[in-house]
């Protein structure tokens, strides 16, 4: 899917320098960064969901530990 992305000049310059250093394109770097971000957010959501489930499951035990 095509899209236009307008970056602040400083970020664009940093991205250009990094792309040159790695011998790749800005496009490839943005795809890599986007993929990492999506995976990270997905993991965060799964961890938070697991914490909620554990909190519900062990709510009484957690309360007892708080009072100890």
mmJSON file of the N, C-alpha and C atoms, coordinates in Angstrom:
{"data_MODEL":{"atom_site":{
"group_PDB":["ATOM","ATOM","ATOM","ATOM","ATOM","ATOM","ATOM","ATOM","ATOM","ATOM","ATOM","ATOM","ATOM","ATOM","ATOM","ATOM","ATOM","ATOM","ATOM","ATOM","ATOM","ATOM","ATOM","ATOM","ATOM","ATOM","ATOM","ATOM","ATOM","ATOM","ATOM","ATOM","ATOM","ATOM","ATOM","ATOM","ATOM","ATOM","ATOM","ATOM","ATOM","ATOM","ATOM","ATOM","ATOM","ATOM","ATOM","ATOM","ATOM","ATOM","ATOM","ATOM","ATOM","ATOM","ATOM","ATOM","ATOM","ATOM","ATOM","ATOM","ATOM","ATOM","ATOM","ATOM","ATOM","ATOM","ATOM","ATOM","ATOM","ATOM","ATOM","ATOM","ATOM","ATOM","ATOM","ATOM","ATOM","ATOM","ATOM","ATOM","ATOM","ATOM","ATOM","ATOM","ATOM","ATOM","ATOM","ATOM","ATOM","ATOM","ATOM","ATOM","ATOM","ATOM","ATOM","ATOM","ATOM","ATOM","ATOM","ATOM","ATOM","ATOM","ATOM","ATOM","ATOM","ATOM","ATOM","ATOM","ATOM","ATOM","ATOM","ATOM","ATOM","ATOM","ATOM","ATOM","ATOM","ATOM","ATOM","ATOM","ATOM","ATOM","ATOM","ATOM","ATOM","ATOM","ATOM","ATOM","ATOM","ATOM","ATOM","ATOM","ATOM","ATOM","ATOM","ATOM","ATOM","ATOM","ATOM","ATOM","ATOM","ATOM","ATOM","ATOM","ATOM","ATOM","ATOM","ATOM","ATOM","ATOM","ATOM","ATOM","ATOM","ATOM","ATOM","ATOM","ATOM","ATOM","ATOM","ATOM","ATOM","ATOM","ATOM","ATOM","ATOM","ATOM","ATOM","ATOM","ATOM","ATOM","ATOM","ATOM","ATOM","ATOM","ATOM","ATOM","ATOM","ATOM","ATOM","ATOM","ATOM","ATOM","ATOM","ATOM","ATOM","ATOM","ATOM","ATOM","ATOM","ATOM","ATOM","ATOM","ATOM","ATOM","ATOM","ATOM","ATOM","ATOM","ATOM","ATOM","ATOM","ATOM","ATOM","ATOM"],
"id":[1,2,3,4,5,6,7,8,9,10,11,12,13,14,15,16,17,18,19,20,21,22,23,24,25,26,27,28,29,30,31,32,33,34,35,36,37,38,39,40,41,42,43,44,45,46,47,48,49,50,51,52,53,54,55,56,57,58,59,60,61,62,63,64,65,66,67,68,69,70,71,72,73,74,75,76,77,78,79,80,81,82,83,84,85,86,87,88,89,90,91,92,93,94,95,96,97,98,99,100,101,102,103,104,105,106,107,108,109,110,111,112,113,114,115,116,117,118,119,120,121,122,123,124,125,126,127,128,129,130,131,132,133,134,135,136,137,138,139,140,141,142,143,144,145,146,147,148,149,150,151,152,153,154,155,156,157,158,159,160,161,162,163,164,165,166,167,168,169,170,171,172,173,174,175,176,177,178,179,180,181,182,183,184,185,186,187,188,189,190,191,192,193,194,195,196,197,198,199,200,201,202,203,204],
"type_symbol":["N","C","C","N","C","C","N","C","C","N","C","C","N","C","C","N","C","C","N","C","C","N","C","C","N","C","C","N","C","C","N","C","C","N","C","C","N","C","C","N","C","C","N","C","C","N","C","C","N","C","C","N","C","C","N","C","C","N","C","C","N","C","C","N","C","C","N","C","C","N","C","C","N","C","C","N","C","C","N","C","C","N","C","C","N","C","C","N","C","C","N","C","C","N","C","C","N","C","C","N","C","C","N","C","C","N","C","C","N","C","C","N","C","C","N","C","C","N","C","C","N","C","C","N","C","C","N","C","C","N","C","C","N","C","C","N","C","C","N","C","C","N","C","C","N","C","C","N","C","C","N","C","C","N","C","C","N","C","C","N","C","C","N","C","C","N","C","C","N","C","C","N","C","C","N","C","C","N","C","C","N","C","C","N","C","C","N","C","C","N","C","C","N","C","C","N","C","C","N","C","C","N","C","C"],
"label_atom_id":["N","CA","C","N","CA","C","N","CA","C","N","CA","C","N","CA","C","N","CA","C","N","CA","C","N","CA","C","N","CA","C","N","CA","C","N","CA","C","N","CA","C","N","CA","C","N","CA","C","N","CA","C","N","CA","C","N","CA","C","N","CA","C","N","CA","C","N","CA","C","N","CA","C","N","CA","C","N","CA","C","N","CA","C","N","CA","C","N","CA","C","N","CA","C","N","CA","C","N","CA","C","N","CA","C","N","CA","C","N","CA","C","N","CA","C","N","CA","C","N","CA","C","N","CA","C","N","CA","C","N","CA","C","N","CA","C","N","CA","C","N","CA","C","N","CA","C","N","CA","C","N","CA","C","N","CA","C","N","CA","C","N","CA","C","N","CA","C","N","CA","C","N","CA","C","N","CA","C","N","CA","C","N","CA","C","N","CA","C","N","CA","C","N","CA","C","N","CA","C","N","CA","C","N","CA","C","N","CA","C","N","CA","C","N","CA","C","N","CA","C","N","CA","C","N","CA","C","N","CA","C","N","CA","C","N","CA","C"],
"label_alt_id":[null,null,null,null,null,null,null,null,null,null,null,null,null,null,null,null,null,null,null,null,null,null,null,null,null,null,null,null,null,null,null,null,null,null,null,null,null,null,null,null,null,null,null,null,null,null,null,null,null,null,null,null,null,null,null,null,null,null,null,null,null,null,null,null,null,null,null,null,null,null,null,null,null,null,null,null,null,null,null,null,null,null,null,null,null,null,null,null,null,null,null,null,null,null,null,null,null,null,null,null,null,null,null,null,null,null,null,null,null,null,null,null,null,null,null,null,null,null,null,null,null,null,null,null,null,null,null,null,null,null,null,null,null,null,null,null,null,null,null,null,null,null,null,null,null,null,null,null,null,null,null,null,null,null,null,null,null,null,null,null,null,null,null,null,null,null,null,null,null,null,null,null,null,null,null,null,null,null,null,null,null,null,null,null,null,null,null,null,null,null,null,null,null,null,null,null,null,null,null,null,null,null,null,null],
"label_comp_id":["UNK","UNK","UNK","UNK","UNK","UNK","UNK","UNK","UNK","UNK","UNK","UNK","UNK","UNK","UNK","UNK","UNK","UNK","UNK","UNK","UNK","UNK","UNK","UNK","UNK","UNK","UNK","UNK","UNK","UNK","UNK","UNK","UNK","UNK","UNK","UNK","UNK","UNK","UNK","UNK","UNK","UNK","UNK","UNK","UNK","UNK","UNK","UNK","UNK","UNK","UNK","UNK","UNK","UNK","UNK","UNK","UNK","UNK","UNK","UNK","UNK","UNK","UNK","UNK","UNK","UNK","UNK","UNK","UNK","UNK","UNK","UNK","UNK","UNK","UNK","UNK","UNK","UNK","UNK","UNK","UNK","UNK","UNK","UNK","UNK","UNK","UNK","UNK","UNK","UNK","UNK","UNK","UNK","UNK","UNK","UNK","UNK","UNK","UNK","UNK","UNK","UNK","UNK","UNK","UNK","UNK","UNK","UNK","UNK","UNK","UNK","UNK","UNK","UNK","UNK","UNK","UNK","UNK","UNK","UNK","UNK","UNK","UNK","UNK","UNK","UNK","UNK","UNK","UNK","UNK","UNK","UNK","UNK","UNK","UNK","UNK","UNK","UNK","UNK","UNK","UNK","UNK","UNK","UNK","UNK","UNK","UNK","UNK","UNK","UNK","UNK","UNK","UNK","UNK","UNK","UNK","UNK","UNK","UNK","UNK","UNK","UNK","UNK","UNK","UNK","UNK","UNK","UNK","UNK","UNK","UNK","UNK","UNK","UNK","UNK","UNK","UNK","UNK","UNK","UNK","UNK","UNK","UNK","UNK","UNK","UNK","UNK","UNK","UNK","UNK","UNK","UNK","UNK","UNK","UNK","UNK","UNK","UNK","UNK","UNK","UNK","UNK","UNK","UNK"],
"label_asym_id":["A","A","A","A","A","A","A","A","A","A","A","A","A","A","A","A","A","A","A","A","A","A","A","A","A","A","A","A","A","A","A","A","A","A","A","A","A","A","A","A","A","A","A","A","A","A","A","A","A","A","A","A","A","A","A","A","A","A","A","A","A","A","A","A","A","A","A","A","A","A","A","A","A","A","A","A","A","A","A","A","A","A","A","A","A","A","A","A","A","A","A","A","A","A","A","A","A","A","A","A","A","A","A","A","A","A","A","A","A","A","A","A","A","A","A","A","A","A","A","A","A","A","A","A","A","A","A","A","A","A","A","A","A","A","A","A","A","A","A","A","A","A","A","A","A","A","A","A","A","A","A","A","A","A","A","A","A","A","A","A","A","A","A","A","A","A","A","A","A","A","A","A","A","A","A","A","A","A","A","A","A","A","A","A","A","A","A","A","A","A","A","A","A","A","A","A","A","A","A","A","A","A","A","A"],
"label_entity_id":["1","1","1","1","1","1","1","1","1","1","1","1","1","1","1","1","1","1","1","1","1","1","1","1","1","1","1","1","1","1","1","1","1","1","1","1","1","1","1","1","1","1","1","1","1","1","1","1","1","1","1","1","1","1","1","1","1","1","1","1","1","1","1","1","1","1","1","1","1","1","1","1","1","1","1","1","1","1","1","1","1","1","1","1","1","1","1","1","1","1","1","1","1","1","1","1","1","1","1","1","1","1","1","1","1","1","1","1","1","1","1","1","1","1","1","1","1","1","1","1","1","1","1","1","1","1","1","1","1","1","1","1","1","1","1","1","1","1","1","1","1","1","1","1","1","1","1","1","1","1","1","1","1","1","1","1","1","1","1","1","1","1","1","1","1","1","1","1","1","1","1","1","1","1","1","1","1","1","1","1","1","1","1","1","1","1","1","1","1","1","1","1","1","1","1","1","1","1","1","1","1","1","1","1"],
"label_seq_id":[1,1,1,2,2,2,3,3,3,4,4,4,5,5,5,6,6,6,7,7,7,8,8,8,9,9,9,10,10,10,11,11,11,12,12,12,13,13,13,14,14,14,15,15,15,16,16,16,17,17,17,18,18,18,19,19,19,20,20,20,21,21,21,22,22,22,23,23,23,24,24,24,25,25,25,26,26,26,27,27,27,28,28,28,29,29,29,30,30,30,31,31,31,32,32,32,33,33,33,34,34,34,35,35,35,36,36,36,37,37,37,38,38,38,39,39,39,40,40,40,41,41,41,42,42,42,43,43,43,44,44,44,45,45,45,46,46,46,47,47,47,48,48,48,49,49,49,50,50,50,51,51,51,52,52,52,53,53,53,54,54,54,55,55,55,56,56,56,57,57,57,58,58,58,59,59,59,60,60,60,61,61,61,62,62,62,63,63,63,64,64,64,65,65,65,66,66,66,67,67,67,68,68,68],
"pdbx_PDB_ins_code":[null,null,null,null,null,null,null,null,null,null,null,null,null,null,null,null,null,null,null,null,null,null,null,null,null,null,null,null,null,null,null,null,null,null,null,null,null,null,null,null,null,null,null,null,null,null,null,null,null,null,null,null,null,null,null,null,null,null,null,null,null,null,null,null,null,null,null,null,null,null,null,null,null,null,null,null,null,null,null,null,null,null,null,null,null,null,null,null,null,null,null,null,null,null,null,null,null,null,null,null,null,null,null,null,null,null,null,null,null,null,null,null,null,null,null,null,null,null,null,null,null,null,null,null,null,null,null,null,null,null,null,null,null,null,null,null,null,null,null,null,null,null,null,null,null,null,null,null,null,null,null,null,null,null,null,null,null,null,null,null,null,null,null,null,null,null,null,null,null,null,null,null,null,null,null,null,null,null,null,null,null,null,null,null,null,null,null,null,null,null,null,null,null,null,null,null,null,null,null,null,null,null,null,null],
"Cartn_x":[0.847,0.0,0.896,0.606,1.389,0.884,1.83,1.442,2.527,2.127,3.066,3.342,4.6,4.987,5.821,5.362,6.101,6.796,8.119,8.909,9.492,9.695,10.427,11.825,12.356,13.649,14.746,14.822,15.886,15.76,14.552,14.343,14.664,14.27,14.57,16.08,16.813,18.272,18.901,18.391,18.9,18.613,17.432,17.047,17.911,18.165,19.025,20.433,20.979,22.326,22.375,21.372,21.332,21.203,20.377,20.216,21.548,22.262,23.575,24.543,24.549,25.446,25.172,23.911,23.535,23.51,23.646,23.6,22.221,21.217,19.837,19.067,17.79,16.965,16.197,15.742,14.893,13.611,13.121,11.907,12.081,13.198,13.451,13.551,14.189,14.301,12.933,12.083,10.747,9.894,10.049,9.325,9.811,11.122,11.69,11.21,11.256,10.817,9.33,8.525,7.08,6.8,7.506,7.332,7.694,8.817,9.23,8.189,7.668,6.676,5.408,4.918,3.691,3.889,5.029,5.308,5.397,6.039,6.186,4.826,3.999,2.666,1.822,1.939,1.193,1.618,2.927,3.426,2.922,2.956,2.493,1.025,0.208,-1.215,-1.413,-0.637,-0.76,-0.328,0.738,1.208,0.167,-0.362,-1.377,-2.627,-3.013,-4.172,-3.887,-2.689,-2.319,-2.314,-1.791,-1.773,-3.2,-4.092,-5.491,-6.108,-5.844,-6.397,-5.844,-4.549,-3.923,-4.448,-4.591,-5.111,-6.51,-7.349,-8.702,-8.671,-7.847,-7.795,-7.268,-6.306,-5.664,-5.94,-7.062,-7.385,-7.393,-8.0,-8.064,-6.674,-5.856,-4.498,-3.684,-3.855,-3.126,-3.55,-4.851,-5.337,-4.763,-4.726,-4.173,-2.701,-1.966,-0.538,-0.358,-1.246,-1.167,-1.36,-2.259,-2.581,-1.562,-0.707,0.255,1.374],
"Cartn_y":[-1.17,0.0,1.239,2.153,3.379,4.41,5.214,6.305,7.368,8.577,9.686,9.988,10.188,10.475,11.749,12.717,13.975,13.979,13.997,13.971,15.347,15.661,16.887,16.793,17.93,17.946,17.235,17.495,16.89,15.362,14.856,13.409,12.812,13.487,13.019,12.938,13.938,13.939,12.792,12.555,11.446,10.107,9.986,8.762,8.542,9.607,9.534,9.082,9.65,9.285,7.821,7.375,5.987,5.036,5.398,4.568,4.45,5.555,5.527,4.635,4.785,4.013,2.512,2.136,0.725,0.201,1.081,0.663,0.206,0.931,0.591,1.874,1.765,2.937,3.41,4.654,5.174,4.349,3.973,3.157,1.858,1.173,-0.078,0.143,1.241,1.551,1.809,2.523,2.82,1.559,0.64,-0.634,-1.413,-1.467,-2.176,-1.558,-0.239,0.452,0.228,0.271,0.049,-1.365,-2.322,-3.714,-3.903,-3.332,-3.427,-2.797,-1.649,-0.957,-1.793,-2.331,-3.134,-4.37,-5.031,-6.22,-5.853,-4.749,-4.308,-3.996,-3.281,-2.936,-4.184,-5.131,-6.381,-7.146,-7.203,-7.877,-7.168,-5.849,-5.078,-5.382,-5.42,-5.727,-7.119,-8.096,-9.461,-9.549,-8.851,-8.856,-8.207,-7.074,-6.405,-7.265,-7.96,-8.847,-9.991,-10.555,-11.637,-11.143,-9.934,-9.37,-9.19,-8.709,-8.551,-9.892,-10.906,-12.238,-12.8,-12.65,-13.139,-12.367,-11.056,-10.23,-10.673,-10.958,-11.432,-12.798,-13.665,-15.044,-15.112,-14.277,-14.338,-13.105,-12.454,-11.211,-11.407,-12.488,-12.719,-12.915,-13.7,-13.946,-12.656,-11.856,-10.584,-9.666,-9.612,-8.785,-9.262,-10.586,-11.121,-10.764,-10.818,-10.464,-8.98,-8.137,-6.715,-6.435,-7.2,-6.995,-7.632,-8.486,-9.208,-8.313],
"Cartn_z":[0.0,0.0,0.0,-0.833,-0.941,0.061,0.571,1.45,1.411,1.691,1.747,3.208,3.52,4.893,4.92,5.67,5.799,7.151,7.123,8.343,8.627,9.903,10.222,9.6,9.196,8.491,9.268,10.565,11.378,11.402,11.563,11.573,10.209,9.155,7.807,7.579,8.065,7.921,8.71,9.912,10.724,10.056,9.503,8.811,7.572,6.842,5.655,6.041,7.108,7.559,7.989,8.707,9.151,7.968,7.01,5.811,5.071,4.921,4.269,5.036,6.348,7.208,7.094,7.007,6.924,5.488,4.546,3.149,2.718,3.18,2.852,2.542,2.377,2.063,3.293,3.233,4.303,4.367,3.215,3.138,3.933,3.724,4.429,5.935,6.335,7.761,8.382,7.663,8.188,8.288,7.354,7.432,8.656,8.848,10.008,11.317,11.401,12.618,12.877,11.831,11.976,12.46,11.901,12.295,13.767,14.181,15.586,16.508,16.118,16.93,17.086,15.986,16.024,16.888,16.731,17.555,19.033,19.337,20.717,21.335,20.604,21.102,21.301,20.397,20.502,21.759,22.014,23.214,24.462,24.45,25.596,25.883,24.841,25.01,25.602,25.109,25.622,27.078,27.438,28.828,29.734,29.319,30.141,30.303,29.262,29.344,30.317,30.253,31.165,32.614,32.834,34.182,34.7,33.852,34.26,34.637,33.825,34.106,35.407,35.626,36.856,38.055,37.884,38.975,39.374,38.388,38.68,39.355,38.829,39.316,40.753,41.076,42.384,43.239,43.008,43.717,45.234,45.71,47.155,47.746,47.08,47.577,47.576,46.556,46.487,47.627,47.903,49.01,50.352,50.545,51.785,51.93,50.824,50.864,51.169,50.63,50.912,52.387,53.019,54.442,55.367,54.851,55.714,56.191],
"occupancy":[1.0,1.0,1.0,1.0,1.0,1.0,1.0,1.0,1.0,1.0,1.0,1.0,1.0,1.0,1.0,1.0,1.0,1.0,1.0,1.0,1.0,1.0,1.0,1.0,1.0,1.0,1.0,1.0,1.0,1.0,1.0,1.0,1.0,1.0,1.0,1.0,1.0,1.0,1.0,1.0,1.0,1.0,1.0,1.0,1.0,1.0,1.0,1.0,1.0,1.0,1.0,1.0,1.0,1.0,1.0,1.0,1.0,1.0,1.0,1.0,1.0,1.0,1.0,1.0,1.0,1.0,1.0,1.0,1.0,1.0,1.0,1.0,1.0,1.0,1.0,1.0,1.0,1.0,1.0,1.0,1.0,1.0,1.0,1.0,1.0,1.0,1.0,1.0,1.0,1.0,1.0,1.0,1.0,1.0,1.0,1.0,1.0,1.0,1.0,1.0,1.0,1.0,1.0,1.0,1.0,1.0,1.0,1.0,1.0,1.0,1.0,1.0,1.0,1.0,1.0,1.0,1.0,1.0,1.0,1.0,1.0,1.0,1.0,1.0,1.0,1.0,1.0,1.0,1.0,1.0,1.0,1.0,1.0,1.0,1.0,1.0,1.0,1.0,1.0,1.0,1.0,1.0,1.0,1.0,1.0,1.0,1.0,1.0,1.0,1.0,1.0,1.0,1.0,1.0,1.0,1.0,1.0,1.0,1.0,1.0,1.0,1.0,1.0,1.0,1.0,1.0,1.0,1.0,1.0,1.0,1.0,1.0,1.0,1.0,1.0,1.0,1.0,1.0,1.0,1.0,1.0,1.0,1.0,1.0,1.0,1.0,1.0,1.0,1.0,1.0,1.0,1.0,1.0,1.0,1.0,1.0,1.0,1.0,1.0,1.0,1.0,1.0,1.0,1.0],
"B_iso_or_equiv":[0.0,0.0,0.0,0.0,0.0,0.0,0.0,0.0,0.0,0.0,0.0,0.0,0.0,0.0,0.0,0.0,0.0,0.0,0.0,0.0,0.0,0.0,0.0,0.0,0.0,0.0,0.0,0.0,0.0,0.0,0.0,0.0,0.0,0.0,0.0,0.0,0.0,0.0,0.0,0.0,0.0,0.0,0.0,0.0,0.0,0.0,0.0,0.0,0.0,0.0,0.0,0.0,0.0,0.0,0.0,0.0,0.0,0.0,0.0,0.0,0.0,0.0,0.0,0.0,0.0,0.0,0.0,0.0,0.0,0.0,0.0,0.0,0.0,0.0,0.0,0.0,0.0,0.0,0.0,0.0,0.0,0.0,0.0,0.0,0.0,0.0,0.0,0.0,0.0,0.0,0.0,0.0,0.0,0.0,0.0,0.0,0.0,0.0,0.0,0.0,0.0,0.0,0.0,0.0,0.0,0.0,0.0,0.0,0.0,0.0,0.0,0.0,0.0,0.0,0.0,0.0,0.0,0.0,0.0,0.0,0.0,0.0,0.0,0.0,0.0,0.0,0.0,0.0,0.0,0.0,0.0,0.0,0.0,0.0,0.0,0.0,0.0,0.0,0.0,0.0,0.0,0.0,0.0,0.0,0.0,0.0,0.0,0.0,0.0,0.0,0.0,0.0,0.0,0.0,0.0,0.0,0.0,0.0,0.0,0.0,0.0,0.0,0.0,0.0,0.0,0.0,0.0,0.0,0.0,0.0,0.0,0.0,0.0,0.0,0.0,0.0,0.0,0.0,0.0,0.0,0.0,0.0,0.0,0.0,0.0,0.0,0.0,0.0,0.0,0.0,0.0,0.0,0.0,0.0,0.0,0.0,0.0,0.0,0.0,0.0,0.0,0.0,0.0,0.0],
"pdbx_formal_charge":[null,null,null,null,null,null,null,null,null,null,null,null,null,null,null,null,null,null,null,null,null,null,null,null,null,null,null,null,null,null,null,null,null,null,null,null,null,null,null,null,null,null,null,null,null,null,null,null,null,null,null,null,null,null,null,null,null,null,null,null,null,null,null,null,null,null,null,null,null,null,null,null,null,null,null,null,null,null,null,null,null,null,null,null,null,null,null,null,null,null,null,null,null,null,null,null,null,null,null,null,null,null,null,null,null,null,null,null,null,null,null,null,null,null,null,null,null,null,null,null,null,null,null,null,null,null,null,null,null,null,null,null,null,null,null,null,null,null,null,null,null,null,null,null,null,null,null,null,null,null,null,null,null,null,null,null,null,null,null,null,null,null,null,null,null,null,null,null,null,null,null,null,null,null,null,null,null,null,null,null,null,null,null,null,null,null,null,null,null,null,null,null,null,null,null,null,null,null,null,null,null,null,null,null],
"auth_seq_id":[1,1,1,2,2,2,3,3,3,4,4,4,5,5,5,6,6,6,7,7,7,8,8,8,9,9,9,10,10,10,11,11,11,12,12,12,13,13,13,14,14,14,15,15,15,16,16,16,17,17,17,18,18,18,19,19,19,20,20,20,21,21,21,22,22,22,23,23,23,24,24,24,25,25,25,26,26,26,27,27,27,28,28,28,29,29,29,30,30,30,31,31,31,32,32,32,33,33,33,34,34,34,35,35,35,36,36,36,37,37,37,38,38,38,39,39,39,40,40,40,41,41,41,42,42,42,43,43,43,44,44,44,45,45,45,46,46,46,47,47,47,48,48,48,49,49,49,50,50,50,51,51,51,52,52,52,53,53,53,54,54,54,55,55,55,56,56,56,57,57,57,58,58,58,59,59,59,60,60,60,61,61,61,62,62,62,63,63,63,64,64,64,65,65,65,66,66,66,67,67,67,68,68,68],
"auth_comp_id":["UNK","UNK","UNK","UNK","UNK","UNK","UNK","UNK","UNK","UNK","UNK","UNK","UNK","UNK","UNK","UNK","UNK","UNK","UNK","UNK","UNK","UNK","UNK","UNK","UNK","UNK","UNK","UNK","UNK","UNK","UNK","UNK","UNK","UNK","UNK","UNK","UNK","UNK","UNK","UNK","UNK","UNK","UNK","UNK","UNK","UNK","UNK","UNK","UNK","UNK","UNK","UNK","UNK","UNK","UNK","UNK","UNK","UNK","UNK","UNK","UNK","UNK","UNK","UNK","UNK","UNK","UNK","UNK","UNK","UNK","UNK","UNK","UNK","UNK","UNK","UNK","UNK","UNK","UNK","UNK","UNK","UNK","UNK","UNK","UNK","UNK","UNK","UNK","UNK","UNK","UNK","UNK","UNK","UNK","UNK","UNK","UNK","UNK","UNK","UNK","UNK","UNK","UNK","UNK","UNK","UNK","UNK","UNK","UNK","UNK","UNK","UNK","UNK","UNK","UNK","UNK","UNK","UNK","UNK","UNK","UNK","UNK","UNK","UNK","UNK","UNK","UNK","UNK","UNK","UNK","UNK","UNK","UNK","UNK","UNK","UNK","UNK","UNK","UNK","UNK","UNK","UNK","UNK","UNK","UNK","UNK","UNK","UNK","UNK","UNK","UNK","UNK","UNK","UNK","UNK","UNK","UNK","UNK","UNK","UNK","UNK","UNK","UNK","UNK","UNK","UNK","UNK","UNK","UNK","UNK","UNK","UNK","UNK","UNK","UNK","UNK","UNK","UNK","UNK","UNK","UNK","UNK","UNK","UNK","UNK","UNK","UNK","UNK","UNK","UNK","UNK","UNK","UNK","UNK","UNK","UNK","UNK","UNK","UNK","UNK","UNK","UNK","UNK","UNK"],
"auth_asym_id":["A","A","A","A","A","A","A","A","A","A","A","A","A","A","A","A","A","A","A","A","A","A","A","A","A","A","A","A","A","A","A","A","A","A","A","A","A","A","A","A","A","A","A","A","A","A","A","A","A","A","A","A","A","A","A","A","A","A","A","A","A","A","A","A","A","A","A","A","A","A","A","A","A","A","A","A","A","A","A","A","A","A","A","A","A","A","A","A","A","A","A","A","A","A","A","A","A","A","A","A","A","A","A","A","A","A","A","A","A","A","A","A","A","A","A","A","A","A","A","A","A","A","A","A","A","A","A","A","A","A","A","A","A","A","A","A","A","A","A","A","A","A","A","A","A","A","A","A","A","A","A","A","A","A","A","A","A","A","A","A","A","A","A","A","A","A","A","A","A","A","A","A","A","A","A","A","A","A","A","A","A","A","A","A","A","A","A","A","A","A","A","A","A","A","A","A","A","A","A","A","A","A","A","A"],
"auth_atom_id":["N","CA","C","N","CA","C","N","CA","C","N","CA","C","N","CA","C","N","CA","C","N","CA","C","N","CA","C","N","CA","C","N","CA","C","N","CA","C","N","CA","C","N","CA","C","N","CA","C","N","CA","C","N","CA","C","N","CA","C","N","CA","C","N","CA","C","N","CA","C","N","CA","C","N","CA","C","N","CA","C","N","CA","C","N","CA","C","N","CA","C","N","CA","C","N","CA","C","N","CA","C","N","CA","C","N","CA","C","N","CA","C","N","CA","C","N","CA","C","N","CA","C","N","CA","C","N","CA","C","N","CA","C","N","CA","C","N","CA","C","N","CA","C","N","CA","C","N","CA","C","N","CA","C","N","CA","C","N","CA","C","N","CA","C","N","CA","C","N","CA","C","N","CA","C","N","CA","C","N","CA","C","N","CA","C","N","CA","C","N","CA","C","N","CA","C","N","CA","C","N","CA","C","N","CA","C","N","CA","C","N","CA","C","N","CA","C","N","CA","C","N","CA","C","N","CA","C","N","CA","C","N","CA","C","N","CA","C"],
"pdbx_PDB_model_num":[1,1,1,1,1,1,1,1,1,1,1,1,1,1,1,1,1,1,1,1,1,1,1,1,1,1,1,1,1,1,1,1,1,1,1,1,1,1,1,1,1,1,1,1,1,1,1,1,1,1,1,1,1,1,1,1,1,1,1,1,1,1,1,1,1,1,1,1,1,1,1,1,1,1,1,1,1,1,1,1,1,1,1,1,1,1,1,1,1,1,1,1,1,1,1,1,1,1,1,1,1,1,1,1,1,1,1,1,1,1,1,1,1,1,1,1,1,1,1,1,1,1,1,1,1,1,1,1,1,1,1,1,1,1,1,1,1,1,1,1,1,1,1,1,1,1,1,1,1,1,1,1,1,1,1,1,1,1,1,1,1,1,1,1,1,1,1,1,1,1,1,1,1,1,1,1,1,1,1,1,1,1,1,1,1,1,1,1,1,1,1,1,1,1,1,1,1,1,1,1,1,1,1,1]
}}}
